[in-house]
Amino acid sequence: MRRVAPGTTPGQSLGTPRAAGLAGILFAALMAAAIVLARIALPEGGGAAELEVSSGQRDAVTTALELVPFAGIAFLWFMGALREHSGEAEDRFVATVFLGSGLIFVASLFGAAAAAGTVLDSDQPQQFGRHFAYTLLTTYGMRMAAVFVFATSTIGRRLGVFPRPLALAGYLAGLVLLVAGSSVPWSELVFPAWALVVSLYILRSGRGRPHTATAPATGPAS
């Protein structure tokens, strides 16, 4: 039988979908701000061999790097919000892809931020570090984001917790992230935009699917 945690009433959820949905909005804002600052400071990404970095560009990169850890933390809460909204009937196969792609995206995001920190090391930053950070984020990180969007849309559509237009929008956003990569400037903004739309939907729909009340266990939990 399902064990009821101490201090909670039967059927009460330990999750906080509304607060976590707000974390999704926070992730979207922080991620979008970091991308915009990085794009403005380094408009040519990793492709310019003789790119000079001014003090203003350094400040923009520094601000972007400071936002990234908080964006990653908010994204983890956003993942929790999506799982809570889906309920307990999620498909294990798709859920594994969902979790794996989300965690790899966060790892890629942090790795790209660490590599981008080399931009601040000297007056003429190493081209390798700049190119590595740019490739890790736009080529690998965003493609993991695409897989995450596909998995989330599939789970939401199968369980009926996402309306059909939202699921279709997710598939379209995932396709853009998967195909565009680094070839289309600013295409990375599609991911935080999608996260914002999903988070707003979660907040609008309340606390997600209603939880079925569970009677208190009268014997040892099985």
C-alpha positions in Angstrom: 0.0 0.0 0.0 1.1 3.6 -0.5 2.6 5.1 2.5 1.3 8.5 3.7 4.1 10.8 4.7 4.0 12.2 8.3 2.3 15.5 8.6 0.2 15.2 5.5 -3.4 14.3 5.0 -4.4 11.3 2.8 -4.4 12.4 -0.9 -2.3 15.5 -0.2 0.5 16.0 -2.7 4.0 16.7 -1.4 4.8 18.6 -4.6 4.2 22.3 -5.2 3.1 22.5 -8.9 2.3 26.2 -8.7 5.6 27.2 -7.2 7.5 24.9 -9.6 5.5 26.4 -12.5 6.7 29.8 -11.5 10.2 28.3 -11.5 9.6 27.4 -15.2 8.9 31.1 -15.9 12.0 32.0 -13.9 14.1 29.6 -16.0 12.7 31.0 -19.2 13.5 34.6 -18.2 17.0 33.8 -16.9 17.9 31.6 -19.9 16.6 34.1 -22.4 18.5 36.9 -20.7 21.8 34.8 -20.6 21.4 34.0 -24.3 20.7 37.6 -25.3 23.7 38.9 -23.3 26.0 36.3 -24.7 24.8 36.9 -28.3 25.3 40.7 -27.9 28.7 40.4 -26.4 29.9 37.7 -28.8 27.7 38.1 -31.9 29.9 35.8 -34.0 29.8 33.0 -31.5 32.9 30.8 -31.8 33.7 31.6 -35.4 35.8 34.8 -35.2 39.5 34.1 -34.8 40.5 37.6 -34.1 37.6 38.7 -31.9 38.5 41.6 -29.5 36.5 41.7 -26.3 35.8 45.2 -24.9 35.1 45.9 -21.2 31.4 46.3 -22.0 31.4 42.8 -23.6 33.2 41.4 -20.7 30.5 42.8 -18.3 27.8 41.3 -20.5 29.5 37.9 -20.5 30.0 38.0 -16.8 26.4 38.8 -16.2 25.3 36.0 -18.5 27.6 33.5 -16.7 26.2 34.6 -13.3 22.6 33.9 -14.5 23.4 30.4 -15.9 23.6 28.5 -12.5 20.3 30.0 -11.4 18.7 29.1 -14.8 19.9 25.5 -14.4 18.4 25.3 -10.8 15.1 26.7 -12.0 15.1 24.2 -14.9 15.3 21.3 -12.4 12.3 22.7 -10.6 10.6 23.1 -13.9 11.2 19.4 -14.7 9.6 18.6 -11.4 6.6 20.7 -12.3 6.1 18.8 -15.5 6.3 15.4 -13.8 3.9 16.5 -11.1 1.5 17.8 -13.8 1.7 14.5 -15.7 0.7 12.5 -12.6 1.7 8.9 -11.8 0.6 7.3 -15.1 3.6 8.5 -17.2 5.2 6.1 -19.7 8.5 4.8 -18.3 10.3 4.7 -21.7 9.4 8.3 -22.5 9.9 9.4 -18.9 13.5 8.0 -19.1 14.2 10.1 -22.2 12.6 13.1 -20.5 14.8 12.8 -17.5 18.0 11.9 -19.4 17.7 14.7 -21.9 16.8 17.3 -19.2 19.8 16.4 -17.1 22.2 16.3 -20.1 20.9 19.7 -21.1 21.7 21.1 -17.7 25.2 19.5 -17.8 25.8 21.0 -21.3 24.6 24.4 -20.1 27.0 24.4 -17.2 29.8 23.1 -19.3 29.3 25.8 -21.9 29.2 28.4 -19.1 32.5 27.1 -17.7 34.1 27.2 -21.1 32.8 30.6 -21.8 34.5 31.8 -18.6 37.8 31.6 -20.6 36.6 34.8 -22.4 37.4 36.7 -19.2 40.8 35.2 -18.6 42.9 37.5 -20.7 42.6 40.5 -23.0 42.6 38.2 -26.0 40.7 35.1 -25.0 41.6 31.7 -26.5 39.7 30.9 -29.6 39.4 27.2 -28.5 37.5 28.0 -25.3 35.1 30.4 -27.1 34.4 27.9 -29.9 34.0 25.0 -27.4 31.5 26.9 -25.4 29.5 28.0 -28.4 29.4 24.5 -29.9 28.5 22.8 -26.6 25.5 25.1 -26.1 24.2 25.5 -29.6 25.0 22.1 -31.1 24.7 19.7 -28.2 22.8 21.5 -25.5 20.0 22.7 -27.8 19.6 19.4 -29.4 19.2 17.8 -25.9 16.7 20.6 -25.3 14.9 19.4 -28.5 14.7 15.9 -27.2 13.4 17.1 -23.9 10.7 19.1 -25.7 9.7 16.1 -27.8 9.5 13.8 -24.7 7.5 16.4 -22.7 5.1 17.0 -25.5 4.6 13.2 -26.0 4.0 12.6 -22.3 1.6 15.5 -22.1 -0.3 14.4 -25.2 -0.6 10.7 -24.3 -1.8 11.5 -20.8 -4.1 14.2 -22.0 -2.6 16.9 -19.7 -1.5 19.0 -22.6 -4.1 20.3 -25.2 -3.4 19.3 -28.8 -2.3 22.8 -29.9 0.3 23.0 -27.0 1.6 19.5 -27.9 1.9 20.4 -31.6 3.7 23.7 -30.7 6.1 21.6 -28.7 6.9 19.3 -31.6 7.4 22.3 -33.8 9.7 24.0 -31.3 11.7 20.7 -30.9 12.1 20.4 -34.6 13.5 23.9 -34.9 15.9 23.3 -32.0 17.0 19.9 -33.5 17.5 21.1 -37.1 18.6 24.7 -36.7 21.4 24.2 -34.2 24.1 26.8 -34.6 23.2 27.6 -38.3 20.3 29.9 -37.3 21.3 32.8 -35.0 19.1 33.3 -32.0 17.2 30.0 -32.5 18.2 29.1 -29.0 15.5 31.4 -27.7 12.9 28.9 -28.9 13.6 26.8 -25.9 12.9 29.4 -23.1 9.9 30.6 -25.1 8.5 27.1 -25.1 9.2 26.7 -21.4 7.4 30.0 -20.7 4.3 28.9 -22.6 4.2 25.5 -20.9 4.7 27.1 -17.4 1.9 29.6 -18.0 -0.4 26.7 -19.0 0.5 24.8 -15.9 -0.3 27.8 -13.7 -3.5 28.5 -15.6 -4.7 24.9 -15.2 -4.3 25.1 -11.4 -2.4 22.4 -9.5 -2.5 19.9 -12.3 -4.5 16.7 -12.3 -6.5 16.0 -9.2 -4.9 13.6 -6.8 -6.9 10.6 -5.7 -7.3 10.4 -2.0 -5.5 7.5 -0.4 -6.7 5.8 2.7 -4.3 5.7 5.6 -2.4 2.4 5.8 -3.6 0.2 8.6 -0.8 -2.3 8.4 2.8 -2.5 7.3 3.4 -0.9 3.9 3.9 -3.4 1.1 
